[in-house]
Amino acid sequence: MRVYLSVFFFLSGLSCGFSQQVFKKQTVLMGSVFDLTVVEKDSMLAQHRFQQVIAEIDRIENLISEWRPGTQVSEVNRNAGIKPVKVDREVYELTRRAIRYSELSGGAFDISIAAMDRIWRFDGTLTEMPEEEVIRKSVEKVGYGHIRLDSAASTIYLEQEGMKIGFGSIGKGYAADKGRELMQSLGVQGGIVNASGDLSAWGTPPGSKAWKIGVWNPFKPRKIQKVFRIKEASVATSGNYEKYAEINGKRCSHIINPKTGYPSTGLTSVTVTGPTAEFANAMSTSVMVMGKKEGIKLLKQFPEYRYILITDAGKVIKK
């Protein structure tokens, strides 16, 4: 979900008297808007950096997208219930970590939710609650316990025919982390890879001690609820205030509970900040499903991560 970037030197090419400048580019990748920021000495070099980041994110999408038919994840899905599929170690390890997030959250996070029938539509056309039996059947092929990994062979096997995995819940966070990793390896002193609110930052803007990342309060559209001052850190937000269905006057979140098939309730948004966008993204999604009490219990296990929870009643809970 969206976060608000509040950075004093956030205008493209603004030098502010420093030899390094801040440059910005917006583009569409992985079906989402990416805002790319780098600290560089001139516009030509900055544009080259942007192209390098874009190429890296496109590489990742060509590995993990379940929508592109030629990806390794699509091949895994086509062979569900048939045979294991050998994948690059990068895909294998991302899947292994995703299963770990499922274990940590007690199944509130589950990449096999991609198998759910598209009974929930969030384009304004869904006006009635789907039938209970339809919802029950929608989760029959969901269950991370049926994802089998073979480390020695680097294979992924989905045990049940019709199962699917997808990385919509952590893919953009992972891409943001990888974009940051690439830029750091090339010696770029600072920047932000922001994948529609799942972002990874490093370094600092010229003349400042940190990047300033502001988080909106969805109940108060003109108010920034919290400003995080970060250097090498990430921020991820999950929420139901931009993508939802309105049914009988009730807002139904696009974040679905993998175990029940019903939209998550109780929380309007969850923002998590810490070392990596991938993990922050997994936690924000998990907590939206788990709810306030159990979600806070989970987050307290990871003291290097901070959070802001906003309940459906508008209450703000911070750490």
N, C-alpha and C positions, 0 to 999 in steps of 0.2 A: 504494500500500500504506500501511499504518498507520504513523504516527509518533506519538510520545508528546509531548503539549504540557505542559511543566513551567514554569508561570508562577506566581510567588508571589501575584499579584493576580488569579488566574483564577477568582474566584467572582463570580457575577452581582451587580452592584450594590455590590461592596465598595469603600468609599471610601478607607480607610486614611488618613484625614485630608486628602485632596487634593480639590480642587474637581472634578477629573475622575474618573470612575469607569470600571471595566471591566465590560462587560455581555456575556453570551454567549447564543447561541441555536443549537440543533441542529435541522436539518431535512433532508428528503430531496429532492435535486435531481439531475437527470441520472442517475437510477437509483442514486445513491450518497448516503451520509451526508455532509452539509456541516456543519461547526462554524464558526459565525460569531462573531467577537469585535470589539467596537468600544469605543473610549474616548470616553465622552460625559459630559455634565453631569447627565443624569437619565434615568430609565427610559423615559419617554414618547418622548424624542428618540431614544434607542437603538433602540426598537422600530420607529420610523419608518425609521431607517437600515437595519435588517434587511430591512424590506419592500422598500426600494430595491435592495438587493443581490440579493434573491431575484428581483425583477422583471428585473434585468439578466441574471442567469444563465438564467432561463427564456427570455428573448429570444434568448440565444445558442443554447440547445438547439433553439429553433424555427427556427434557421438551419442548424445543422450536424448534427443527429441523423440517422442513417441509419435509425432505427427509426420515427420519426414520418413518416407518408406525405406530409405537406404541406410538408416542409422543402425548401430548395433542394438540399441534398445528395441527398435521396431522388429529386428530379427529375433530377439529374445521373445517378444510378445507373439510373433507368428508361430513360434515353436512351443508355446505353452501346452503342456500335457503330451508333448511329442518327444523332445530331446533337449539336452543341455546345449547351450550356445557359447562358444568361446568368444570372449570379449577382451579388449585392451585392459591392461591392469588398472588404468585410470577409471574405467567404467566399473570394473569389479570392486575397487576400493570405495567408490562413491556409493555403490549399492550396499556394500558391507556396513558403511557408516550409517546409511539410511535405516538399515535393520536395527542397528544399535539405538537409533533415535526412537524407533518403535518400541523397543524393549524398555528404554528409559521412561517413556510416556505411557506404558501400559496399553499400547495400541491406539492412542489418540492420534499419533502420527503414523501414516502407513502409505508407502509409495504404491502399493497394489490397489489403492482406491481408484486408480485409473481405469479399473475394470467396471466400475459402476455404470449402469445404464444412465443415459442422460435424461433422467426424469425431472431434475431441477434445472430450470432455465432462468437466466438472470438478464434477459433482454427486454423485459417488460411484458412478455406474452403469457407468463404463468400467473393465473389469477385464482386458481383453486388448488387446495392441498392435494397432492397425489394420494391415491388410495394406499392404505396401510400395507396391503399385500404386495403392491407394486414396490413400495419402499423396502419391504423385507427381502424380496427377491433381488433387489438391486445390489445387495451386499454379499450375495452368495459366493461370488468369485473373489471377494476381498479377504485378505489374510496374509500378513507378512510371514507367518509361520510356514507357509507353503512355498516360500522362495528358498531354493537350495543353492548354496554356493560351494564350489570346489576350488580351493585356493591353488592346489598344485596344478590343476588343469586350466585355471582362470576361466571357469564357466559359470553361467547362471542358468538355472532351470526352474521354471514355473510348473509346479506339480499338476495343477488342474487346467484342463482345457478351458479356454475363455478367460484365463487370468491375464492381467496386463500390469506392467509397472510404468510409472511416469514420474518425472522429477520436477513437475510444476511447483511443488512446495519448497524445494531447495535449489533448483537448477540455477535461478538467477543469482541467488546468493553465492553459489559456488562459482559462477562466472565472474561475479564482482571480485571475489577473492583471487581468482586466477589472473584477472586483469591487473590487479594490484601487484601480485607476485611478479608478473612479467615486467611491469614498469620499474619496479625496484631492481630487478636483475639488470635492467638497462641503464641504471644510474639516475633515473628521474627522481628529483629530490622531494616531490610532493604531488598530491593529487587526490581525486575521488573518482571511483567507478560506481555510479549510482544507477542501479537497475530498477527503476520505478519504485524507489523507496528501500530496496535492499542494497546497501552500499558498503563499500570498503574504502577507507581513507588511509593515507600515509603522509609523513612529513608535515609541513605547515605552509600556509600561504606566506608570501613575503611580508616581513614586518609584523607578523602575528605569531602568537605562541601556540595556536591551535586552530583547527577548522571548527566552525560553529554550525551545528546541525540542530535545527529546530523541529519539534514535533507538534503538529496541529492537534487541538482538541476538537473532535468532530461535533460536539455539542455547542461549541463556540467558534464558528468558522473564522472569525477575525483574530482569534487568540492563539498564540503559540504557548502550548502547555509547558514545554520544557526545552531548554537549549542544552545540548550536550557539547562540551568542548573536548574534541578528540584529536589525537595525532595518529598513531597506528592503531586503528580500531574500526569496528563495523557497527552498523545499525540496521535492524530489520523490523518492519511493522506489518502485522496482520490485522485486518479489521473487516467489518461488515457494512461500513458506511458509504462505500463507493460502488460496490457490486452486491446486489441483493434482490430478492423478490418481495413484493408487497402483496400479502394474502390476508384478506379479511381485516385490514388495518394493522396487520402485524408484519414486521420486517423479518424476513428469513435470510440468514447469512449464506453466502456462497461457500463458506467453510463448513464442510460436511463431516459429521462424526463417522469414521470408517466402520465402527462397530454397529451403529444403529441405522445409518443411512439418512438420519435427520440433520438439519442444520444445527450448528453450534448455537448455544444460548448463554446469556448471562454477562458476556463481555462484548463491548462494542469495538475495542481495539486493544492490541497488545504490542508494545514496542520493547525490543530487547537490544542492548548494546554490549559489545565485548570484543574479543579478539577476532572472530571470523563471522562473516555474513552467513555462511552456510549453517553454522550451528545456531546463530541468533534466529535465523529464519525457521529452522526446525523447532526451536523452542517457542517462538511466537505462534506458530501454527498449532503446536501441541497444547499450549495454554488456552488458546481460543476454544479448543474442543473440551479440555479438562475442566475449565471454569476457574474461578478465582481461588478457592481454597486449595484444591489439589494442584493447580498451576503454580501457586506460590511455593508450595512444598517442593515441587520439581525444581524451580528456579533457585531455591536456596541451596541446592546441592552444588551450584556452580557460582561461587562468590565472585569470580572474575567478571561475571555478567550482571549488569544492572537492568532495571525494567520500569516501565510505566504501564499500568493496567487501567483502563477506563471501562467501568461497568455499564450495563444497559441503562442504569439509573443515573448515569453521569458522574458517579463517584470515581475519584482519581486515587490510585494506590501506587506509590513510588518506592524505589529503592535506589 
